């Protein structure tokens, strides 16, 4: 993000100015390595769902399907954090 409207003005997403940067979606993961836990949780949960479902462990598969979703949602949030949440607060 290059600029954002001032804090004293009415906020409009159309007033932001952004530029295309290669690898920008992965910037937060490089700056905060602990955020990699969210996509790892999503993948591990998905794999465990497949393994447990094929071995007729439906209860555990259901629990790990929630675990997989609990990793997918923060993954999107971490990747887009600056654009969605922090940008309106920037001066």
N, C-alpha and C positions, 0 to 999 in steps of 0.2 A: 504494500500500500504506500503510495507516494504522499497523498494528502487526504485530509478529512475535513468536513465543515467544522467551524469553530464551536466551542461548547455553549456559547450564548445564542446560537441560531437553532431553528427547528431542524432536527435531524432528518435527512433524506438519504437513503442508500445511493440514490442517483448522483449525489454531490461528491461522492468519493472518487478519487483518482487512483487507479491501480496500474501496475505494469507487469508484463509477463516476464517471469524469471524461471529459468530451468531449475527444476528440483525444489521449487518453493513449497509444494505440498509436503515434502519430507523434512523441511527445515525444523519444525518443532521436535521431531524425533531425534535429530542430531543435537539440538540444543538441550533437550531434556531426555536423556536415554531411558529413564524409567517409564516413559510413555510407550515404549515398545512392548510392555507387558499386555496392553490391551489387545493388539492384533495377535499376539502369541496366545492369549487366552481364547480368542475367537477361533483360531485354527485348531488349538488343542481340544477345545470343547467340541468342535465339529467332527474331528477325527474320532474322539471318544464316543460321540453319538453313533457314528457308523459302526464302530467296533461293538459297542454294547447292544445295538439293535440287532446286529447279525448273530449275537450270542444269546438272544431272547432275554435280555435284561432291560425290559421296557422302563421300569421305574428309574433306574440309574441313567438310562438314555434320556429320559425326560428332564432330569436334573441337569445333565450336561448340555442339553439344548438351551436351557436358560443360561448356563455358563457361557455358551457360545454367543448368545445374544448380548450378554453382559459385557462381552469383549468387542462386539461389532459396533455398538452404539458409541462408546467412548473413542473408538478408533476414528470414526468420522468427526467427532467433536474435537479431538486432539489435532487432526489434520487441518481443520478449518477454524481453529480457535481465534486466531488473530483477525480473520475476516468477519466472523460472526459476532464475537463478544467484545474483544478488546478494541476493535476499530472505532465504535461509536464513542468510546471514552478518550480516544487519542485527541490531543489538542493540535 
